[in-house]
């Protein structure tokens, strides 16, 4: 499990970088890069979902402090959202972030952002 976490963290950093680049360019090369990497990105989102659904929101904030940025960049990318599968997995991830009874301001902010 620890090795899986290290691999996921490394992938997390890779995809944060990709999402930043993808969000800053709308060239045909960027669109091609998104289409080329989309299956791997969807698999990464599935892995994130599997991790998120096992954690409470406090642990999510602690282990993935920039999860909101990653998901927000995904939400704003029309080339990713053009695929139903991407939308579905993204919504699953977002649902994992909502805490029915937030215990602190961090959890409340996360709820507010997610909604």
N, CA, C and O atoms as CSV, one atom per row, in Angstrom:
chain,resi,resn,atom,element,x,y,z
A,1,UNK,N,N,0.826,-1.209,0.000
A,1,UNK,CA,C,0.000,0.000,0.000
A,1,UNK,C,C,0.859,1.258,0.000
A,1,UNK,O,O,0.560,2.210,-0.721
A,2,UNK,N,N,1.929,1.273,0.804
A,2,UNK,CA,C,2.788,2.450,0.856
A,2,UNK,C,C,3.408,2.723,-0.501
A,2,UNK,O,O,3.514,3.877,-0.915
A,3,UNK,N,N,3.823,1.656,-1.207
A,3,UNK,CA,C,4.396,1.834,-2.527
A,3,UNK,C,C,3.335,2.361,-3.494
A,3,UNK,O,O,3.635,3.201,-4.343
A,4,UNK,N,N,2.102,1.874,-3.373
A,4,UNK,CA,C,1.022,2.380,-4.210
A,4,UNK,C,C,0.809,3.867,-3.971
A,4,UNK,O,O,0.571,4.622,-4.914
A,5,UNK,N,N,0.894,4.294,-2.703
A,5,UNK,CA,C,0.712,5.701,-2.367
A,5,UNK,C,C,1.802,6.557,-2.991
A,5,UNK,O,O,1.531,7.655,-3.478
A,6,UNK,N,N,3.034,6.059,-2.978
A,6,UNK,CA,C,4.146,6.798,-3.575
A,6,UNK,C,C,3.921,6.933,-5.080
A,6,UNK,O,O,4.115,8.010,-5.642
A,7,UNK,N,N,3.512,5.842,-5.733
A,7,UNK,CA,C,3.233,5.884,-7.162
A,7,UNK,C,C,2.094,6.822,-7.492
A,7,UNK,O,O,2.156,7.568,-8.470
A,8,UNK,N,N,1.049,6.788,-6.676
A,8,UNK,CA,C,-0.097,7.667,-6.901
A,8,UNK,C,C,0.305,9.127,-6.715
A,8,UNK,O,O,-0.128,9.995,-7.471
A,9,UNK,N,N,1.135,9.394,-5.707
A,9,UNK,CA,C,1.589,10.767,-5.469
A,9,UNK,C,C,2.408,11.264,-6.663
A,9,UNK,O,O,2.257,12.409,-7.090
A,10,UNK,N,N,3.266,10.411,-7.193
A,10,UNK,CA,C,4.067,10.772,-8.359
A,10,UNK,C,C,3.163,11.055,-9.557
A,10,UNK,O,O,3.362,12.038,-10.271
A,11,UNK,N,N,2.182,10.204,-9.774
A,11,UNK,CA,C,1.219,10.431,-10.856
A,11,UNK,C,C,0.431,11.712,-10.617
A,11,UNK,O,O,0.162,12.470,-11.549
A,12,UNK,N,N,0.067,11.944,-9.371
A,12,UNK,CA,C,-0.686,13.143,-8.994
A,12,UNK,C,C,0.075,14.389,-9.450
A,12,UNK,O,O,-0.497,15.294,-10.058
A,13,UNK,N,N,1.370,14.418,-9.145
A,13,UNK,CA,C,2.196,15.560,-9.536
A,13,UNK,C,C,2.276,15.685,-11.063
A,13,UNK,O,O,2.211,16.789,-11.601
A,14,UNK,N,N,2.415,14.564,-11.747
A,14,UNK,CA,C,2.469,14.559,-13.202
A,14,UNK,C,C,1.191,15.154,-13.793
A,14,UNK,O,O,1.243,16.012,-14.674
A,15,UNK,N,N,0.035,14.683,-13.293
A,15,UNK,CA,C,-1.234,15.147,-13.860
A,15,UNK,C,C,-1.527,16.594,-13.491
A,15,UNK,O,O,-2.149,17.308,-14.278
A,16,UNK,N,N,-1.100,17.045,-12.323
A,16,UNK,CA,C,-1.260,18.468,-11.975
A,16,UNK,C,C,-0.500,19.320,-12.996
A,16,UNK,O,O,-0.998,20.348,-13.455
A,17,UNK,N,N,0.701,18.881,-13.339
A,17,UNK,CA,C,1.488,19.595,-14.336
A,17,UNK,C,C,0.813,19.589,-15.700
A,17,UNK,O,O,0.739,20.620,-16.370
A,18,UNK,N,N,0.324,18.427,-16.107
A,18,UNK,CA,C,-0.360,18.314,-17.396
A,18,UNK,C,C,-1.596,19.210,-17.437
A,18,UNK,O,O,-1.822,19.917,-18.419
A,19,UNK,N,N,-2.390,19.179,-16.374
A,19,UNK,CA,C,-3.607,19.994,-16.338
A,19,UNK,C,C,-3.282,21.480,-16.415
A,19,UNK,O,O,-4.023,22.248,-17.030
A,20,UNK,N,N,-2.187,21.886,-15.800
A,20,UNK,CA,C,-1.777,23.290,-15.872
A,20,UNK,C,C,-1.411,23.670,-17.301
A,20,UNK,O,O,-1.813,24.726,-17.789
A,21,UNK,N,N,-0.656,22.819,-17.964
A,21,UNK,CA,C,-0.271,23.079,-19.346
A,21,UNK,C,C,-1.506,23.064,-20.241
A,21,UNK,O,O,-1.674,23.945,-21.085
A,22,UNK,N,N,-2.355,22.082,-20.061
A,22,UNK,CA,C,-3.550,21.968,-20.891
A,22,UNK,C,C,-4.468,23.171,-20.720
A,22,UNK,O,O,-5.115,23.604,-21.673
A,23,UNK,N,N,-4.524,23.704,-19.516
A,23,UNK,CA,C,-5.413,24.828,-19.255
A,23,UNK,C,C,-4.901,26.145,-19.806
A,23,UNK,O,O,-5.667,27.095,-19.965
A,24,UNK,N,N,-3.609,26.208,-20.099
A,24,UNK,CA,C,-3.017,27.457,-20.559
A,24,UNK,C,C,-2.886,27.541,-22.071
A,24,UNK,O,O,-2.529,28.587,-22.612
A,25,UNK,N,N,-3.175,26.444,-22.749
A,25,UNK,CA,C,-3.011,26.451,-24.205
A,25,UNK,C,C,-4.242,25.837,-24.864
A,25,UNK,O,O,-4.827,24.875,-24.363
A,26,UNK,N,N,-4.609,26.407,-25.973
A,26,UNK,CA,C,-5.749,25.849,-26.704
A,26,UNK,C,C,-5.348,25.498,-28.132
A,26,UNK,O,O,-6.179,25.495,-29.041
A,27,UNK,N,N,-4.075,25.207,-28.316
A,27,UNK,CA,C,-3.579,24.867,-29.647
A,27,UNK,C,C,-4.013,23.462,-30.045
A,27,UNK,O,O,-4.449,22.673,-29.207
A,28,UNK,N,N,-3.890,23.168,-31.302
A,28,UNK,CA,C,-4.240,21.821,-31.756
A,28,UNK,C,C,-3.288,20.786,-31.149
A,28,UNK,O,O,-3.682,19.640,-30.932
A,29,UNK,N,N,-2.046,21.179,-30.875
A,29,UNK,CA,C,-1.100,20.258,-30.230
A,29,UNK,C,C,-1.565,19.906,-28.818
A,29,UNK,O,O,-1.450,18.760,-28.385
A,30,UNK,N,N,-2.088,20.899,-28.110
A,30,UNK,CA,C,-2.606,20.651,-26.758
A,30,UNK,C,C,-3.807,19.723,-26.823
A,30,UNK,O,O,-3.911,18.787,-26.030
A,31,UNK,N,N,-4.702,19.969,-27.745
A,31,UNK,CA,C,-5.882,19.112,-27.898
A,31,UNK,C,C,-5.466,17.678,-28.230
A,31,UNK,O,O,-6.037,16.727,-27.698
A,32,UNK,N,N,-4.487,17.524,-29.096
A,32,UNK,CA,C,-3.993,16.194,-29.436
A,32,UNK,C,C,-3.358,15.521,-28.225
A,32,UNK,O,O,-3.523,14.319,-28.018
A,33,UNK,N,N,-2.627,16.305,-27.423
A,33,UNK,CA,C,-1.995,15.753,-26.226
A,33,UNK,C,C,-3.060,15.269,-25.235
A,33,UNK,O,O,-2.918,14.206,-24.631
A,34,UNK,N,N,-4.121,16.055,-25.076
A,34,UNK,CA,C,-5.214,15.647,-24.183
A,34,UNK,C,C,-5.837,14.350,-24.694
A,34,UNK,O,O,-6.026,13.409,-23.922
A,35,UNK,N,N,-6.149,14.293,-25.955
A,35,UNK,CA,C,-6.762,13.082,-26.519
A,35,UNK,C,C,-5.836,11.881,-26.380
A,35,UNK,O,O,-6.285,10.767,-26.108
A,36,UNK,N,N,-4.559,12.112,-26.565
A,36,UNK,CA,C,-3.581,11.025,-26.439
A,36,UNK,C,C,-3.505,10.489,-25.004
A,36,UNK,O,O,-3.401,9.281,-24.789
A,37,UNK,N,N,-3.557,11.394,-24.036
A,37,UNK,CA,C,-3.394,11.014,-22.632
A,37,UNK,C,C,-4.707,10.730,-21.901
A,37,UNK,O,O,-4.690,10.276,-20.757
A,38,UNK,N,N,-5.834,10.990,-22.546
A,38,UNK,CA,C,-7.116,10.876,-21.849
A,38,UNK,C,C,-7.362,9.505,-21.211
A,38,UNK,O,O,-7.802,9.465,-20.062
A,39,UNK,N,N,-7.110,8.395,-21.879
A,39,UNK,CA,C,-7.345,7.097,-21.213
A,39,UNK,C,C,-6.517,6.927,-19.932
A,39,UNK,O,O,-7.010,6.392,-18.939
A,40,UNK,N,N,-5.267,7.382,-19.959
A,40,UNK,CA,C,-4.427,7.287,-18.756
A,40,UNK,C,C,-4.928,8.225,-17.668
A,40,UNK,O,O,-4.898,7.889,-16.484
A,41,UNK,N,N,-5.390,9.408,-18.078
A,41,UNK,CA,C,-5.910,10.351,-17.089
A,41,UNK,C,C,-7.188,9.815,-16.446
A,41,UNK,O,O,-7.379,9.947,-15.237
A,42,UNK,N,N,-8.049,9.220,-17.241
A,42,UNK,CA,C,-9.271,8.632,-16.689
A,42,UNK,C,C,-8.928,7.521,-15.698
A,42,UNK,O,O,-9.575,7.401,-14.658
A,43,UNK,N,N,-7.929,6.717,-16.005
A,43,UNK,CA,C,-7.508,5.663,-15.077
A,43,UNK,C,C,-6.956,6.274,-13.794
A,43,UNK,O,O,-7.214,5.767,-12.703
A,44,UNK,N,N,-6.200,7.358,-13.921
A,44,UNK,CA,C,-5.704,8.064,-12.739
A,44,UNK,C,C,-6.870,8.573,-11.887
A,44,UNK,O,O,-6.849,8.432,-10.665
A,45,UNK,N,N,-7.886,9.164,-12.526
A,45,UNK,CA,C,-9.056,9.635,-11.777
A,45,UNK,C,C,-9.760,8.479,-11.061
A,45,UNK,O,O,-10.224,8.633,-9.932
A,46,UNK,N,N,-9.834,7.332,-11.718
A,46,UNK,CA,C,-10.429,6.153,-11.066
A,46,UNK,C,C,-9.639,5.765,-9.821
A,46,UNK,O,O,-10.219,5.444,-8.784
A,47,UNK,N,N,-8.312,5.795,-9.931
A,47,UNK,CA,C,-7.466,5.472,-8.783
A,47,UNK,C,C,-7.666,6.485,-7.659
A,47,UNK,O,O,-7.753,6.115,-6.489
A,48,UNK,N,N,-7.737,7.752,-8.021
A,48,UNK,CA,C,-7.995,8.801,-7.018
A,48,UNK,C,C,-9.339,8.541,-6.348
A,48,UNK,O,O,-9.451,8.632,-5.125
A,49,UNK,N,N,-10.345,8.221,-7.131
A,49,UNK,CA,C,-11.664,7.925,-6.570
A,49,UNK,C,C,-11.584,6.762,-5.577
A,49,UNK,O,O,-12.155,6.840,-4.490
A,50,UNK,N,N,-10.895,5.704,-5.935
A,50,UNK,CA,C,-10.777,4.548,-5.042
A,50,UNK,C,C,-10.122,4.928,-3.719
A,50,UNK,O,O,-10.497,4.407,-2.669
A,51,UNK,N,N,-9.156,5.824,-3.763
A,51,UNK,CA,C,-8.496,6.291,-2.544
A,51,UNK,C,C,-9.426,7.213,-1.763
A,51,UNK,O,O,-9.568,7.069,-0.549
A,52,UNK,N,N,-10.060,8.162,-2.457
A,52,UNK,CA,C,-10.917,9.150,-1.792
A,52,UNK,C,C,-12.107,8.503,-1.090
A,52,UNK,O,O,-12.485,8.927,0.002
A,53,UNK,N,N,-12.695,7.488,-1.702
A,53,UNK,CA,C,-13.902,6.902,-1.109
A,53,UNK,C,C,-13.611,6.168,0.197
A,53,UNK,O,O,-14.532,5.871,0.959
A,54,UNK,N,N,-12.340,5.875,0.462
A,54,UNK,CA,C,-11.959,5.196,1.700
A,54,UNK,C,C,-11.520,6.170,2.793
A,54,UNK,O,O,-11.226,5.743,3.909
A,55,UNK,N,N,-11.469,7.465,2.495
A,55,UNK,CA,C,-10.959,8.453,3.447
A,55,UNK,C,C,-12.063,9.393,3.909
A,55,UNK,O,O,-13.034,9.641,3.193
A,56,UNK,N,N,-11.891,9.909,5.121
A,56,UNK,CA,C,-12.767,11.002,5.542
A,56,UNK,C,C,-12.173,12.294,4.987
A,56,UNK,O,O,-11.016,12.318,4.568
A,57,UNK,N,N,-12.952,13.355,4.985
A,57,UNK,CA,C,-12.508,14.584,4.328
A,57,UNK,C,C,-11.275,15.195,4.984
A,57,UNK,O,O,-10.457,15.813,4.302
A,58,UNK,N,N,-11.133,15.031,6.289
A,58,UNK,CA,C,-9.942,15.540,6.975
A,58,UNK,C,C,-8.673,14.877,6.467
A,58,UNK,O,O,-7.655,15.538,6.260
A,59,UNK,N,N,-8.740,13.579,6.271
A,59,UNK,CA,C,-7.590,12.837,5.755
A,59,UNK,C,C,-7.320,13.217,4.307
A,59,UNK,O,O,-6.165,13.314,3.891
A,60,UNK,N,N,-8.375,13.430,3.546
A,60,UNK,CA,C,-8.211,13.858,2.151
A,60,UNK,C,C,-7.452,15.181,2.106
A,60,UNK,O,O,-6.498,15.327,1.342
A,61,UNK,N,N,-7.874,16.138,2.920
A,61,UNK,CA,C,-7.233,17.454,2.957
A,61,UNK,C,C,-5.767,17.314,3.363
A,61,UNK,O,O,-4.897,17.996,2.820
A,62,UNK,N,N,-5.505,16.437,4.308
A,62,UNK,CA,C,-4.140,16.230,4.788
A,62,UNK,C,C,-3.258,15.575,3.715
A,62,UNK,O,O,-2.136,16.024,3.482
A,63,UNK,N,N,-3.749,14.538,3.074
A,63,UNK,CA,C,-2.940,13.775,2.116
A,63,UNK,C,C,-2.913,14.392,0.721
A,63,UNK,O,O,-1.929,14.252,-0.005
A,64,UNK,N,N,-3.986,15.068,0.350
A,64,UNK,CA,C,-4.076,15.689,-0.978
A,64,UNK,C,C,-4.517,17.144,-0.835
A,64,UNK,O,O,-5.636,17.489,-1.213
A,65,UNK,N,N,-3.651,17.998,-0.293
A,65,UNK,CA,C,-4.075,19.383,-0.035
A,65,UNK,C,C,-4.462,20.160,-1.289
A,65,UNK,O,O,-5.157,21.171,-1.194
A,66,UNK,N,N,-4.032,19.713,-2.442
A,66,UNK,CA,C,-4.368,20.421,-3.683
A,66,UNK,C,C,-5.395,19.658,-4.524
A,66,UNK,O,O,-5.508,19.894,-5.726
A,67,UNK,N,N,-6.137,18.750,-3.902
A,67,UNK,CA,C,-7.130,17.963,-4.644
A,67,UNK,C,C,-8.175,18.882,-5.292
A,67,UNK,O,O,-8.654,18.608,-6.393
A,68,UNK,N,N,-8.517,19.955,-4.612
A,68,UNK,CA,C,-9.481,20.897,-5.179
A,68,UNK,C,C,-8.961,21.520,-6.462
A,68,UNK,O,O,-9.713,21.696,-7.421
A,69,UNK,N,N,-7.678,21.854,-6.483
A,69,UNK,CA,C,-7.086,22.424,-7.690
A,69,UNK,C,C,-7.108,21.419,-8.831
A,69,UNK,O,O,-7.454,21.760,-9.962
A,70,UNK,N,N,-6.737,20.184,-8.531
A,70,UNK,CA,C,-6.714,19.150,-9.563
A,70,UNK,C,C,-8.104,18.945,-10.151
A,70,UNK,O,O,-8.270,18.914,-11.371
A,71,UNK,N,N,-9.092,18.807,-9.290
A,71,UNK,CA,C,-10.454,18.575,-9.773
A,71,UNK,C,C,-11.026,19.813,-10.463
A,71,UNK,O,O,-11.769,19.690,-11.437
A,72,UNK,N,N,-10.685,21.006,-9.966
A,72,UNK,CA,C,-11.168,22.236,-10.608
A,72,UNK,C,C,-10.592,22.373,-12.012
A,72,UNK,O,O,-11.309,22.727,-12.947
A,73,UNK,N,N,-9.307,22.094,-12.162
A,73,UNK,CA,C,-8.694,22.172,-13.490
A,73,UNK,C,C,-9.333,21.155,-14.426
A,73,UNK,O,O,-9.475,21.404,-15.623
A,74,UNK,N,N,-9.712,20.026,-13.880
A,74,UNK,CA,C,-10.388,19.013,-14.685
A,74,UNK,C,C,-11.778,19.505,-15.085
A,74,UNK,O,O,-12.200,19.342,-16.230
A,75,UNK,N,N,-12.487,20.112,-14.120
A,75,UNK,CA,C,-13.842,20.625,-14.388
A,75,UNK,C,C,-13.856,21.686,-15.477
A,75,UNK,O,O,-14.830,21.797,-16.221
A,76,UNK,N,N,-12.803,22.455,-15.576
A,76,UNK,CA,C,-12.777,23.568,-16.526
A,76,UNK,C,C,-12.178,23.196,-17.875
A,76,UNK,O,O,-12.008,24.063,-18.733
A,77,UNK,N,N,-11.856,21.928,-18.076
A,77,UNK,CA,C,-11.249,21.539,-19.341
A,77,UNK,C,C,-12.301,20.890,-20.245
A,77,UNK,O,O,-12.679,19.740,-20.023
A,78,UNK,N,N,-12.769,21.608,-21.247
A,78,UNK,CA,C,-13.851,21.071,-22.089
A,78,UNK,C,C,-13.455,19.827,-22.872
A,78,UNK,O,O,-14.315,19.022,-23.230
A,79,UNK,N,N,-12.163,19.661,-23.142
A,79,UNK,CA,C,-11.726,18.490,-23.898
A,79,UNK,C,C,-11.778,17.225,-23.051
A,79,UNK,O,O,-11.974,16.131,-23.581
A,80,UNK,N,N,-11.605,17.368,-21.748
A,80,UNK,CA,C,-11.746,16.225,-20.845
A,80,UNK,C,C,-13.226,15.945,-20.611
A,80,UNK,O,O,-13.666,14.796,-20.647
A,81,UNK,N,N,-13.982,17.006,-20.372
A,81,UNK,CA,C,-15.410,16.847,-20.060
A,81,UNK,C,C,-16.253,16.425,-21.255
A,81,UNK,O,O,-17.416,16.058,-21.091
A,82,UNK,N,N,-15.690,16.471,-22.436
A,82,UNK,CA,C,-16.431,16.054,-23.620
A,82,UNK,C,C,-16.749,14.555,-23.589
A,82,UNK,O,O,-17.585,14.080,-24.356
A,83,UNK,N,N,-16.094,13.832,-22.721
A,83,UNK,CA,C,-16.287,12.385,-22.632
A,83,UNK,C,C,-17.094,12.039,-21.390
A,83,UNK,O,O,-16.731,12.418,-20.277
A,84,UNK,N,N,-18.184,11.319,-21.587
A,84,UNK,CA,C,-19.070,10.942,-20.478
A,84,UNK,C,C,-18.320,10.233,-19.364
A,84,UNK,O,O,-18.580,10.475,-18.185
A,85,UNK,N,N,-17.391,9.360,-19.729
A,85,UNK,CA,C,-16.637,8.610,-18.726
A,85,UNK,C,C,-15.860,9.553,-17.810
A,85,UNK,O,O,-15.819,9.348,-16.597
A,86,UNK,N,N,-15.249,10.575,-18.382
A,86,UNK,CA,C,-14.512,11.562,-17.577
A,86,UNK,C,C,-15.454,12.283,-16.623
A,86,UNK,O,O,-15.139,12.461,-15.447
A,87,UNK,N,N,-16.608,12.698,-17.131
A,87,UNK,CA,C,-17.592,13.396,-16.294
A,87,UNK,C,C,-18.023,12.524,-15.129
A,87,UNK,O,O,-18.093,12.983,-13.989
A,88,UNK,N,N,-18.310,11.272,-15.419
A,88,UNK,CA,C,-18.793,10.345,-14.396
A,88,UNK,C,C,-17.764,10.170,-13.281
A,88,UNK,O,O,-18.102,10.269,-12.102
A,89,UNK,N,N,-16.532,9.916,-13.646
A,89,UNK,CA,C,-15.487,9.697,-12.636
A,89,UNK,C,C,-15.233,10.970,-11.846
A,89,UNK,O,O,-15.019,10.920,-10.635
A,90,UNK,N,N,-15.256,12.108,-12.526
A,90,UNK,CA,C,-15.053,13.393,-11.855
A,90,UNK,C,C,-16.142,13.623,-10.806
A,90,UNK,O,O,-15.846,14.047,-9.689
A,91,UNK,N,N,-17.374,13.352,-11.153
A,91,UNK,CA,C,-18.477,13.519,-10.203
A,91,UNK,C,C,-18.310,12.566,-9.025
A,91,UNK,O,O,-18.570,12.952,-7.885
A,92,UNK,N,N,-17.889,11.349,-9.269
A,92,UNK,CA,C,-17.634,10.403,-8.173
A,92,UNK,C,C,-16.596,10.991,-7.207
A,92,UNK,O,O,-16.767,10.943,-5.989
A,93,UNK,N,N,-15.520,11.546,-7.775
A,93,UNK,CA,C,-14.471,12.134,-6.933
A,93,UNK,C,C,-15.014,13.307,-6.121
A,93,UNK,O,O,-14.744,13.421,-4.925
A,94,UNK,N,N,-15.774,14.168,-6.772
A,94,UNK,CA,C,-16.335,15.325,-6.076
A,94,UNK,C,C,-17.269,14.898,-4.945
A,94,UNK,O,O,-17.261,15.497,-3.870
A,95,UNK,N,N,-18.063,13.872,-5.186
A,95,UNK,CA,C,-18.980,13.386,-4.145
A,95,UNK,C,C,-18.226,12.894,-2.914
A,95,UNK,O,O,-18.730,12.996,-1.796
A,96,UNK,N,N,-17.037,12.367,-3.110
A,96,UNK,CA,C,-16.236,11.891,-1.985
A,96,UNK,C,C,-15.763,13.038,-1.093
A,96,UNK,O,O,-15.427,12.821,0.071
A,97,UNK,N,N,-15.738,14.236,-1.626
A,97,UNK,CA,C,-15.227,15.378,-0.868
A,97,UNK,C,C,-16.274,16.016,0.030
A,97,UNK,O,O,-15.929,16.776,0.934
A,98,UNK,N,N,-17.534,15.722,-0.202
A,98,UNK,CA,C,-18.591,16.357,0.583
A,98,UNK,C,C,-18.736,15.648,1.927
A,98,UNK,O,O,-18.865,14.426,1.999
A,99,UNK,N,N,-18.712,16.448,2.982
A,99,UNK,CA,C,-18.867,15.936,4.333
A,99,UNK,C,C,-20.224,16.414,4.859
A,99,UNK,O,O,-20.481,17.617,4.917
A,100,UNK,N,N,-21.083,15.478,5.237
A,100,UNK,CA,C,-22.426,15.846,5.695
A,100,UNK,C,C,-22.399,16.690,6.958
A,100,UNK,O,O,-23.269,17.536,7.165
A,101,UNK,N,N,-21.399,16.461,7.801
A,101,UNK,CA,C,-21.280,17.212,9.048
A,101,UNK,C,C,-19.850,17.709,9.207
A,101,UNK,O,O,-19.057,17.097,9.922
A,102,UNK,N,N,-19.509,18.831,8.534
A,102,UNK,CA,C,-18.136,19.339,8.618
A,102,UNK,C,C,-17.747,19.656,10.058
A,102,UNK,O,O,-18.528,20.229,10.817
A,103,UNK,N,N,-16.528,19.273,10.414
A,103,UNK,CA,C,-16.041,19.442,11.780
A,103,UNK,C,C,-15.160,20.685,11.957
A,103,UNK,O,O,-14.909,21.110,13.085
A,104,UNK,N,N,-14.695,21.262,10.854
A,104,UNK,CA,C,-13.823,22.430,10.972
A,104,UNK,C,C,-13.952,23.295,9.716
A,104,UNK,O,O,-14.666,22.951,8.775
A,105,UNK,N,N,-13.251,24.412,9.728
A,105,UNK,CA,C,-13.378,25.352,8.607
A,105,UNK,C,C,-12.827,24.768,7.308
A,105,UNK,O,O,-13.334,25.083,6.231
A,106,UNK,N,N,-11.800,23.923,7.391
A,106,UNK,CA,C,-11.251,23.292,6.190
A,106,UNK,C,C,-12.278,22.407,5.515
A,106,UNK,O,O,-12.422,22.436,4.293
A,107,UNK,N,N,-12.991,21.621,6.304
A,107,UNK,CA,C,-14.029,20.749,5.757
A,107,UNK,C,C,-15.196,21.571,5.214
A,107,UNK,O,O,-15.786,21.218,4.192
A,108,UNK,N,N,-15.528,22.662,5.894
A,108,UNK,CA,C,-16.614,23.532,5.411
A,108,UNK,C,C,-16.241,24.188,4.086
A,108,UNK,O,O,-17.067,24.276,3.178
A,109,UNK,N,N,-14.996,24.647,3.976
A,109,UNK,CA,C,-14.541,25.258,2.729
A,109,UNK,C,C,-14.556,24.251,1.596
A,109,UNK,O,O,-14.943,24.573,0.473
A,110,UNK,N,N,-14.131,23.023,1.894
A,110,UNK,CA,C,-14.123,21.982,0.884
A,110,UNK,C,C,-15.554,21.676,0.416
A,110,UNK,O,O,-15.803,21.509,-0.778
A,111,UNK,N,N,-16.487,21.606,1.372
A,111,UNK,CA,C,-17.896,21.408,1.017
A,111,UNK,C,C,-18.383,22.528,0.107
A,111,UNK,O,O,-19.011,22.278,-0.922
A,112,UNK,N,N,-18.087,23.755,0.493
A,112,UNK,CA,C,-18.549,24.909,-0.261
A,112,UNK,C,C,-17.980,24.889,-1.681
A,112,UNK,O,O,-18.705,25.113,-2.650
A,113,UNK,N,N,-16.689,24.621,-1.793
A,113,UNK,CA,C,-16.074,24.583,-3.106
A,113,UNK,C,C,-16.683,23.466,-3.961
A,113,UNK,O,O,-16.970,23.670,-5.141
A,114,UNK,N,N,-16.875,22.307,-3.372
A,114,UNK,CA,C,-17.367,21.156,-4.108
A,114,UNK,C,C,-18.767,21.419,-4.653
A,114,UNK,O,O,-19.080,21.062,-5.788
A,115,UNK,N,N,-19.598,22.041,-3.836
A,115,UNK,CA,C,-20.966,22.328,-4.285
A,115,UNK,C,C,-20.939,23.371,-5.364
A,115,UNK,O,O,-21.989,23.755,-5.878
